[in-house]
Amino acid sequence: MRYLLFFSVLLSLPVMAQLSLTGEQQNYLRRNPQVSLCVDPDWVPFETLDSQGRHEGIAADLLRLLASRAGLNLRIHPTRNWEASLAASRAGDCQLLSFLNQSAERDAWLLFTDPIFNDGNVLISREEHPRVDDLAEFVGSRMALPAGTSVETRLRRDYPGLEIILTESEAQALALVNERKAELTMRSLTVAAYTIKKEGWFNLKIAGQVQGYDNLFRIGVLRSEPVLRDILNQAIATLTPEEVNGIVNRHVAIRVESPTDYRLFFQLLVVFGVILLSNLFWVARLRRANRQLEAQSLFDVLTGLANRKQLNGFSQVCFELSRRHERPMAVVMFDIDYFKKVNDQLGHLAGDKVLKEVAELLSASVRKGDCLGRWGGEEFLLICPETTQESAMRSAERILEKMRHCRFSTGQAYTLSAGVAQLAPGESLDELIQRADDALYAAKAAGRDRVCAANPVPAPDLA
């Protein structure tokens, strides 16, 4: 049996200056010739325990590098799975817990080092599954997740409508999606790409990404060992991006079985061809995923309207053109009246439906060339180039009239309030939007379901 390593990067470990350890930290190292470590025994390519109990993988190499710089000697405390490692850590059987996310639950018995490795979590589905812009829309969907992870805890809290199916491993979670026994799984991008490629599950795809669910992997240290945590943080501060990337790249390996030497060359050609085709496939898929993520970065995931980033860009262009050519420009700020009552009385899912339906009504009512977007919460902003305040007022009045006669999926009617402002000489873009916002609040204070014009900009004092 021969092992051939493709695209490996030789990891160079430069001699680093010694850590500036305090007397207390040096005494700790003398008193603790060995430090016990619990790991996930089945989390390829991050970490695994081989048949001889050796710790292998990305996390293993990073921890060995940190230990060598800190002067620590690590001793593996073997367990059968990740849940058993968590239990052993809680019981105090191991001083360190390898490569995990910090969470409120784990804070009860662990201190955490600074992050060692950042890796995004992505949603994985079969090819035919629709893109996931908002996970809250997939109520009742089955989500396969390895047991004992921080992602499981957070998803149960943030998306109670999901049906969580617990598995014993990363590969099993992906297998359930592949076999249509679950619609989705959320896994580390590194692990997902590695497992899908290894198992040949090319009918799976990246279906989306949930903001705020990235992995910031750290080392967990028993709360009784703050000195050990501080020593590790000093070692982590010496890591360079090149060293981390080198370790990651070392684990992109292909194993080839070769019964006889004279067949090796032809096997290499076949394997290289498979790798090349596979890489081309993944490049195309990642490009498509990047295009989807780029589009998502410009649009509000709930309503499909322009988000604040796109509104800011469009309004800045209109502002500069208006200034350069001395042309009018107006903005309209809309707000759904008494929207809090919708969420309080009918629930947030009903509130989301109302927001979508209001967005559809507004989209159907604005002119081509204008830019409508969700400003935040139940507020919408309309940017109107080549438009005077009077014209914007008339447009806003027409929209409010349509809103009064519209019936929503909740069976109720709702109204809008609006504030309108036209760009004044010498006024900044932020000041223009603030005047529209002030006019909106004036409309609210005057009884709602009305349009108010912004107060004019005071003339400069030339005295």
PyMOL commands that set and color helices and strands:
alter all, ss='L'
color gray80, all
select helices_A, chain A and resi 23-31+58-70+82-90+106-108+135-137+150-158+170-178+189-199+226-236+241-250+261-296+308-325+339-346+348-363+389-404+429-445
alter helices_A, ss='H'
color red, helices_A
select strands_A, chain A and resi 2-4+35-38+42-43+47-49+55-56+74-76+96-100+110-112+117-119+121-126+142-146+163-167+184-188+204-208+215-222+254-256+329-336+371-376+379-385+416-422+451-453
alter strands_A, ss='S'
color yellow, strands_A
deselect
rebuild
show_as cartoon
